[in-house]
Amino acid sequence: MNTPTVTSGITASELYKLVSQPAPQTYEHAAIEWPEATISLDETNQTLIWELNDYGNLPITLSRSENEWIAMAPIVAVASVKNSAELNEVLLRQGISLPLASVGIVEIDGHDVYVAYGQLFGDSKLESICAELHATAGAAMEVAELIQTHFA
């Protein structure tokens, strides 16, 4: 999917229109390669919900607040990890090796869940938003593999 690259603090609704509709190929900047995905919009919460085909149908949300974008991908329920204290230490020590993304714990539907997330300024370029989606998804996949290998 290709889109123009200019942004000056667009809304989630505007971004949804850009990434969900085919764009003409006449832009000043190189086209952006968004991940292959099924995308929906929660307009009330200014959130795009992506199901990333490129990453095994990984769900990821991209939310717009007043001053920032937050990309977040759930990894696994904390209760599913056999030694969460040890995993937490490993993740804190490896945090620097997960480029452009962080790992945290968020409550989702009443359950604590490990998530990969990244944050960007609200007026970030589309290239940066696209890169953050890829980085967050990549980090989620790396942490899921670590958990499956050592903590499942």
C-alpha positions as CSV (number, residue, x, y, z in Angstrom):
1,M,0.0,0.0,0.0
2,N,1.5,3.4,-1.0
3,T,0.6,6.8,0.5
4,P,2.0,10.3,0.3
5,T,4.4,11.2,3.1
6,V,3.4,14.7,4.2
7,T,1.7,15.1,7.5
8,S,1.1,18.0,9.9
9,G,-0.6,16.3,12.8
10,I,-3.2,14.4,11.0
11,T,-6.0,12.6,12.9
12,A,-6.5,8.8,13.0
13,S,-9.5,9.2,10.7
14,E,-7.3,11.0,8.1
15,L,-4.6,8.4,8.4
16,Y,-7.1,5.7,7.9
17,K,-8.3,7.3,4.7
18,L,-4.7,7.5,3.5
19,V,-3.8,3.9,4.2
20,S,-7.1,2.2,3.3
21,Q,-7.6,3.8,-0.2
22,P,-5.3,3.3,-3.2
23,A,-3.2,6.4,-3.8
24,P,-2.0,7.8,-7.1
25,Q,1.7,7.3,-7.8
26,T,2.6,11.0,-8.3
27,Y,4.2,12.1,-5.1
28,E,7.3,14.2,-4.5
29,H,8.6,11.7,-1.9
30,A,9.2,8.0,-2.3
31,A,6.1,5.9,-1.6
32,I,5.7,4.3,1.9
33,E,5.3,0.6,2.2
34,W,2.8,0.0,4.9
35,P,2.6,-3.5,6.3
36,E,0.1,-5.8,4.6
37,A,-2.9,-5.7,6.9
38,T,-6.6,-5.5,7.5
39,I,-7.3,-2.1,9.0
40,S,-10.3,-0.8,10.8
41,L,-11.0,2.6,12.5
42,D,-12.4,3.3,16.0
43,E,-13.2,6.9,15.3
44,T,-14.4,7.6,18.8
45,N,-11.1,6.7,20.3
46,Q,-9.0,8.0,17.3
47,T,-7.5,4.5,17.0
48,L,-6.6,2.4,13.9
49,I,-6.8,-1.4,14.5
50,W,-4.4,-3.3,12.3
51,E,-4.2,-7.0,11.8
52,L,-0.7,-7.4,10.3
53,N,-0.5,-10.2,7.8
54,D,3.2,-9.6,7.5
55,Y,3.5,-10.6,11.2
56,G,1.3,-13.6,11.5
57,N,-1.9,-11.6,11.7
58,L,-0.6,-9.8,14.8
59,P,-3.1,-7.2,16.1
60,I,-1.7,-3.8,16.7
61,T,-3.4,-0.5,17.6
62,L,-2.3,2.9,16.5
63,S,-3.9,5.6,18.7
64,R,-3.8,9.3,18.3
65,S,-4.0,11.6,21.3
66,E,-3.5,15.3,21.4
67,N,0.3,15.3,21.1
68,E,1.3,11.7,20.2
69,W,0.8,8.5,18.4
70,I,1.0,5.2,20.3
71,A,1.5,1.9,18.6
72,M,0.7,-1.1,20.8
73,A,0.7,-4.9,20.2
74,P,-0.3,-7.4,22.8
75,I,2.1,-10.3,23.3
76,V,0.9,-12.6,26.0
77,A,-1.1,-12.6,29.3
78,V,1.2,-12.2,32.3
79,A,-0.5,-15.2,34.0
80,S,0.7,-17.4,31.1
81,V,4.4,-16.8,31.8
82,K,5.8,-19.4,34.2
83,N,8.4,-17.0,35.8
84,S,7.3,-13.4,35.1
85,A,9.8,-11.9,37.6
86,E,12.7,-13.5,35.7
87,L,11.2,-12.4,32.3
88,N,10.8,-8.9,33.6
89,E,14.5,-8.7,34.5
90,V,15.5,-10.1,31.1
91,L,13.2,-7.6,29.3
92,L,14.6,-4.7,31.3
93,R,18.2,-5.8,30.6
94,Q,17.4,-6.3,26.9
95,G,15.4,-3.2,26.4
96,I,18.1,-1.4,24.5
97,S,18.3,-4.3,22.0
98,L,14.7,-3.8,20.9
99,P,15.1,-0.8,18.6
100,L,12.4,1.8,18.5
101,A,10.0,-0.1,20.8
102,S,9.5,-0.8,24.4
103,V,7.8,-3.6,26.4
104,G,5.4,-3.1,29.2
105,I,2.4,-4.5,31.0
106,V,-1.1,-3.1,30.3
107,E,-4.5,-4.2,31.6
108,I,-6.7,-5.4,28.7
109,D,-10.2,-6.7,29.4
110,G,-9.3,-7.1,33.1
111,H,-6.1,-9.1,32.6
112,D,-2.5,-7.9,32.7
113,V,-0.9,-8.4,29.3
114,Y,2.7,-8.0,28.1
115,V,2.7,-5.5,25.2
116,A,5.2,-4.0,22.8
117,Y,4.7,-0.3,22.3
118,G,6.2,2.7,20.7
119,Q,5.4,6.4,20.9
120,L,5.8,9.2,18.3
121,F,5.1,12.9,18.3
122,G,1.6,13.7,16.9
123,D,3.1,15.6,14.0
124,S,5.5,12.8,13.0
125,K,6.0,12.1,9.3
126,L,4.1,9.2,7.8
127,E,7.4,7.4,7.2
128,S,8.0,7.5,11.0
129,I,4.6,6.2,11.7
130,C,5.0,3.4,9.3
131,A,8.5,2.5,10.7
132,E,7.0,2.5,14.2
133,L,4.4,0.0,13.2
134,H,7.1,-2.3,11.8
135,A,9.3,-1.8,14.9
136,T,6.6,-2.4,17.4
137,A,5.4,-5.5,15.5
138,G,9.0,-6.8,15.3
139,A,9.6,-6.3,19.0
140,A,6.3,-8.1,19.8
141,M,7.5,-11.0,17.7
142,E,10.9,-11.1,19.3
143,V,9.5,-11.0,22.8
144,A,6.9,-13.7,22.0
145,E,9.7,-15.9,20.7
146,L,11.7,-15.3,23.9
147,I,8.7,-16.2,26.0
148,Q,7.9,-19.3,24.0
149,T,11.5,-20.5,24.1
150,H,12.3,-19.8,27.8
151,F,9.2,-18.9,29.8
152,A,6.2,-20.8,28.4
